[in-house]
């Protein structure tokens, strides 16, 4: 049994515990009715229950563990409405552009979700009939999300620790979940199945900041071993608009192509580039230095399109490190191209965290498009004339290692 599973199995026998900071908070609490953490959180939950509709602005951030700055930051405007008839998520909402609140980004009406892709002038709708899951993989709006976390704290039998601190104007709540599966919230708590490449640490951490004047949350932080997200809200208004029967389609922008999730469509494949000259690129590394494909002079170049949040990509690093060390610079060069982030600090953090020991560059939309990148990892093997000789999609351990090594050796 792995070390973390032994640790967590032992912890599962322990009752829910409270830290010293929590005790100190209770001792100094000015509200005589708050005699324990659960009582205080019940009061917050009652306030959340009173929110039948809400409008608010939201700031969302996403991080890779170890990063010092977020991978991306986005602002949105939400309109949310209680929907008790929907027993899965219990809420319907639209997410709009914060700068233009007529521009739809996302909608959920209890029957389907709709995601808008402005760059492709398209809308993807999902009626949850294609992929059968025990939950709907949709993160609910801020107040519903924090409500689900508090309900979990009050009712769970999982092994957890809970800390509360008084921060003068707010109450800080830290929830740590010690289970063998990560816990995510999609309308309620779900223990998530372990992905094919496993977890480094299945511990789940959630933090809440609660405004003492309103006893309502205004910020949360979610931390997993593979991803960190932070969300905060401002300019919130509650129960000031009539409950709407939201129909997602009524918010769709005109002229956009509408596609059903799971419906196959012809998309350009990376394999279509076989036998063609590799599109040139000029990309930035973590030191903000520019490197072009044309300046690489080795006989063979392996270009991997990767992602810092991709499990199979991370699993391939050990093999790629070995490849990079086995050949001379004259014979072979290896370049990994991060396909989704636009933050060079993420590259530095990823290199340190994973031990990656070869070139790592930050892609651009045009480059992803030129190489028909739809998913990662994708490996392109280029000969001395930079003709694409092989394309490998995905990563399957030894079988992929052998196929790539054989293709390289044929060209040297």
C-alpha positions in Angstrom: 0.0 0.0 0.0 1.3 3.5 -0.9 2.6 5.8 1.9 -0.2 8.3 1.4 -2.9 5.6 1.5 -1.5 4.2 4.7 -1.5 7.7 6.2 -5.0 8.5 5.1 -6.4 5.1 6.1 -5.1 5.7 9.6 -6.6 9.2 9.5 -10.0 7.8 8.5 -10.3 6.3 12.0 -10.0 9.8 13.6 -13.0 12.0 14.4 -13.4 15.4 13.0 -11.0 17.7 14.9 -10.6 21.4 15.5 -7.4 23.3 15.8 -6.3 25.6 18.6 -7.0 28.6 16.4 -10.6 27.5 16.2 -10.8 27.4 20.0 -9.3 30.8 20.3 -11.7 32.2 17.8 -14.6 30.8 19.8 -13.3 32.3 23.0 -13.1 35.7 21.5 -16.3 35.6 19.4 -18.6 38.5 20.2 -21.7 36.5 19.4 -22.8 34.5 22.5 -24.8 32.2 20.3 -21.7 31.0 18.5 -20.7 28.3 21.0 -18.9 26.1 18.5 -17.8 26.1 14.9 -20.8 24.2 13.7 -23.2 26.7 15.2 -21.5 29.6 13.4 -21.4 27.8 10.1 -25.1 26.9 10.5 -25.9 30.6 10.8 -23.9 31.3 7.6 -25.8 28.5 5.9 -29.1 30.0 6.9 -28.1 33.3 5.3 -27.1 31.4 2.1 -30.4 29.6 2.1 -32.2 33.0 2.0 -30.6 33.8 -1.3 -33.2 32.9 -4.0 -31.6 35.0 -6.7 -28.4 36.9 -7.0 -26.4 39.0 -9.4 -22.7 39.6 -8.8 -19.3 40.1 -10.4 -16.7 37.4 -10.0 -12.9 37.2 -10.3 -11.6 33.8 -11.0 -8.0 32.7 -11.0 -6.3 29.3 -11.7 -2.8 28.2 -10.6 -0.6 25.3 -11.0 0.9 24.2 -7.6 4.2 25.9 -6.9 3.4 28.9 -9.1 3.8 32.4 -7.8 1.3 34.0 -10.1 -2.0 32.6 -11.6 -2.0 30.9 -15.0 -5.0 33.0 -15.9 -7.4 35.6 -14.4 -10.9 36.2 -15.7 -13.8 38.4 -14.7 -17.4 37.5 -15.2 -20.9 38.7 -14.3 -23.5 36.1 -12.9 -27.2 36.0 -12.8 -28.3 33.0 -10.6 -31.7 31.7 -9.6 -32.7 28.8 -7.3 -34.2 25.8 -9.1 -35.3 23.2 -6.6 -36.8 21.1 -9.4 -33.3 20.4 -10.5 -32.2 17.8 -8.0 -28.6 17.6 -9.5 -27.4 21.2 -9.1 -30.4 23.1 -7.7 -29.7 26.3 -9.5 -29.9 27.9 -13.0 -27.7 30.7 -14.1 -26.0 32.6 -16.9 -22.4 33.8 -16.9 -21.9 37.0 -18.9 -18.9 39.0 -19.9 -18.1 41.5 -17.1 -17.3 44.3 -19.6 -20.4 43.6 -21.7 -23.2 41.9 -19.7 -25.2 41.2 -22.9 -22.4 38.8 -24.0 -23.0 35.2 -23.0 -20.2 33.0 -21.8 -22.0 30.1 -20.2 -25.6 29.1 -19.3 -27.1 26.2 -17.4 -30.9 25.9 -17.2 -31.3 22.5 -15.5 -31.7 20.7 -18.8 -28.5 21.5 -20.5 -25.3 23.6 -20.3 -24.1 25.8 -23.1 -20.5 27.0 -23.5 -19.7 29.9 -25.9 -16.5 30.0 -27.9 -16.1 33.5 -29.3 -12.9 32.7 -31.2 -14.7 30.0 -33.1 -18.1 31.7 -33.2 -19.5 28.5 -31.8 -21.7 27.2 -29.0 -21.3 23.7 -27.5 -24.4 22.4 -25.8 -24.5 19.3 -23.5 -27.8 17.7 -22.5 -25.9 15.1 -20.4 -27.0 12.2 -22.5 -23.7 11.3 -24.0 -21.3 10.8 -21.1 -23.0 8.9 -18.3 -21.6 10.1 -14.9 -23.0 10.0 -11.4 -22.9 13.8 -11.4 -23.1 16.7 -13.8 -19.5 18.0 -14.3 -20.5 21.7 -13.8 -19.1 24.0 -11.1 -22.1 25.9 -9.7 -22.0 29.7 -9.0 -20.1 31.1 -6.0 -22.8 31.3 -3.4 -24.2 27.8 -4.3 -20.6 26.4 -4.3 -19.8 27.8 -0.8 -23.1 26.6 0.5 -22.3 23.1 -0.7 -19.0 23.2 1.1 -20.5 24.3 4.4 -23.3 21.7 4.1 -20.5 19.1 3.6 -18.6 20.3 6.7 -21.8 20.0 8.8 -22.8 16.6 7.6 -19.8 14.6 6.4 -18.5 11.5 8.0 -15.2 11.8 6.1 -12.0 12.3 7.9 -11.5 16.1 8.0 -9.9 18.9 10.0 -11.5 22.3 10.3 -9.8 25.6 11.3 -11.6 28.9 12.0 -9.7 32.2 12.5 -11.0 35.6 13.4 -9.4 38.1 10.9 -11.1 41.2 12.3 -13.4 42.0 9.4 -13.9 38.4 8.3 -13.8 34.8 9.5 -11.4 32.5 7.8 -12.4 28.8 7.4 -10.0 26.1 6.3 -11.3 22.6 5.5 -8.8 19.8 4.8 -10.2 16.4 3.6 -8.1 13.3 4.2 -9.7 10.7 2.0 -8.2 8.2 -0.5 -10.1 10.1 -3.3 -10.2 13.8 -3.9 -13.5 15.5 -3.1 -15.0 17.9 -5.6 -18.3 19.8 -5.4 -20.8 19.6 -8.3 -24.0 20.5 -6.5 -22.9 18.3 -3.6 -19.7 16.5 -2.6 -18.4 13.7 -4.8 -15.4 11.4 -4.2 -13.6 11.4 -7.6 -12.2 8.3 -9.2 -8.5 8.2 -9.5 -7.3 9.2 -13.0 -5.1 6.7 -15.0 -1.8 8.4 -13.9 -2.8 8.6 -10.3 -2.4 11.3 -7.6 0.7 12.5 -5.9 -1.6 13.4 -3.0 -5.4 12.9 -2.8 -5.8 15.5 0.0 -8.4 18.1 -0.8 -8.2 21.6 0.7 -10.9 24.3 0.7 -10.7 27.8 2.3 -13.5 30.3 2.8 -13.5 33.9 3.8 -16.7 35.1 5.4 -17.7 38.7 5.8 -18.5 39.3 9.5 -20.9 42.1 8.7 -23.1 40.0 6.4 -22.1 36.5 7.6 -21.8 35.6 3.9 -18.7 34.2 2.1 -16.9 36.5 -0.4 -13.9 34.4 -1.4 -13.0 30.7 -1.6 -9.8 28.8 -2.5 -9.7 25.2 -3.7 -6.4 23.4 -3.7 -5.6 20.0 -5.2 -2.2 18.5 -6.0 -2.7 19.2 -9.7 -4.6 22.5 -9.6 -5.5 25.5 -7.5 -8.4 27.9 -8.1 -9.5 31.0 -6.3 -12.8 32.8 -6.7 -14.0 36.1 -5.2 -17.2 38.1 -5.6 -18.1 41.8 -5.4 -21.1 44.1 -6.1 -23.5 41.3 -5.1 -27.2 41.9 -5.0 -29.7 39.4 -3.5 -33.3 38.7 -4.2 -33.6 42.0 -6.1 -34.8 40.5 -9.4 -37.7 38.2 -10.0 -37.0 34.5 -10.4 -36.7 33.7 -14.1 -37.5 30.6 -16.1 -34.0 30.7 -17.7 -33.9 29.0 -21.0 -30.2 28.8 -22.1 -31.1 29.1 -25.8 -32.7 32.5 -25.3 -29.2 33.9 -24.5 -27.4 32.5 -27.5 -25.7 35.1 -29.7 -26.9 35.2 -33.3 -24.9 33.7 -36.1 -23.0 31.2 -33.9 -22.7 27.6 -35.0 -24.5 25.4 -32.4 -23.0 21.9 -31.8 -24.2 19.1 -29.6 -21.6 17.6 -27.2 -20.5 14.2 -28.4 -21.6 14.8 -32.0 -18.7 14.0 -34.3 -17.5 16.7 -36.6 -14.6 16.7 -39.0 -11.7 18.6 -37.4 -8.2 18.8 -38.7 -5.9 16.1 -37.3 -2.2 16.5 -36.4 -1.7 13.3 -38.5 -2.7 15.2 -41.6 0.7 17.0 -41.4 2.6 13.7 -42.0 5.0 14.1 -44.9 4.7 17.9 -44.9 7.1 20.6 -43.9 6.7 21.5 -40.2 5.2 25.0 -39.7 7.9 27.3 -38.4 7.5 29.0 -35.0 9.2 31.6 -32.9 8.2 31.0 -29.3 9.2 32.2 -25.8 10.9 30.2 -23.0 10.7 30.8 -19.3 13.5 33.3 -19.5 11.5 35.3 -22.1 14.1 34.4 -24.8 12.8 33.6 -28.3 13.6 30.3 -30.0 12.6 29.4 -33.5 12.3 26.0 -35.1 14.6 27.1 -37.9 17.5 27.7 -35.6 17.6 24.1 -34.4 20.3 22.4 -36.4 20.2 18.7 -35.3 19.4 15.8 -37.6 16.2 15.0 -35.8 13.8 17.2 -33.8 11.1 15.9 -31.5 8.4 18.5 -30.7 6.0 17.6 -28.0 2.8 19.7 -27.5 2.1 19.4 -23.8 0.2 21.0 -20.9 1.2 21.7 -17.3 -2.1 20.2 -16.2 -1.9 17.1 -18.3 -1.3 13.8 -16.4 0.0 11.8 -19.4 2.3 14.7 -20.3 3.8 14.7 -16.9 4.2 10.9 -17.0 6.2 11.2 -20.2 8.9 13.6 -18.7 11.1 10.8 -17.3 11.3 9.2 -20.8 11.9 12.5 -22.5 14.7 13.4 -20.0 16.3 10.1 -20.9 16.0 10.8 -24.6 17.5 14.3 -24.2 20.6 12.9 -22.5 21.2 9.9 -24.8 21.9 11.7 -28.1 24.4 14.3 -29.2 23.2 17.9 -30.0 24.2 17.2 -33.6 21.9 14.3 -33.9 18.9 15.2 -31.8 17.0 18.1 -30.2 13.9 18.0 -28.1 11.3 20.8 -27.5 8.2 20.7 -25.4 5.6 23.4 -26.2 3.1 24.3 -23.4 -0.1 24.6 -25.3 -2.5 26.4 -23.0 -0.9 28.8 -20.5 0.3 32.3 -21.5 2.4 32.8 -18.3 6.1 32.2 -18.5 6.3 31.9 -14.6 4.2 28.7 -15.0 7.0 27.3 -17.2 9.6 27.9 -14.6 7.5 26.4 -11.8 6.6 23.4 -13.9 10.3 22.7 -14.7 11.3 22.9 -11.1 8.4 20.8 -9.9 8.8 18.0 -12.4 12.6 17.9 -13.1 12.0 18.6 -16.8 15.5 18.9 -18.4 15.0 20.0 -22.0 13.6 23.1 -23.9 10.2 24.2 -22.7 8.4 27.0 -24.7 5.1 28.7 -24.5 2.8 28.3 -27.5 0.6 30.7 -29.3 -2.9 30.2 -30.8 -1.6 30.4 -34.3 1.0 27.7 -33.6 -1.6 25.4 -32.0 -3.8 26.0 -35.1 -1.0 25.3 -37.5 -0.3 22.0 -35.9 -4.0 21.1 -35.5 -3.6 20.7 -31.7 -6.9 19.6 -30.1 -5.5 17.7 -27.1 -2.2 16.9 -25.4 0.3 15.2 -25.5 1.1 15.1 -29.2 4.6 14.2 -30.5 6.0 15.3 -33.9 9.2 13.8 -35.2 10.9 16.0 -37.8 13.8 15.0 -40.1 16.8 17.1 -41.0 14.7 19.0 -43.6 12.0 19.5 -41.0 9.6 17.2 -42.8 7.2 15.6 -40.3 8.0 11.9 -40.4 5.9 10.6 -37.5 3.0 11.8 -35.3 2.1 10.1 -32.0 -1.0 11.1 -30.1 -1.3 10.4 -26.4 1.1 8.6 -24.1 1.0 5.0 -23.1 4.3 4.4 -21.3 6.6 1.8 -22.7 4.8 1.3 -26.0 5.0 5.0 -26.8 8.6 5.1 -25.6 9.6 2.3 -27.9 7.8 3.7 -30.9 9.3 7.2 -30.5 12.8 5.8 -30.0 12.6 3.6 -33.0 11.4 6.5 -35.2 14.3 8.7 -34.0 16.9 6.0 -34.6 15.7 5.4 -38.2 16.4 9.1 -39.0 19.8 9.5 -37.4 
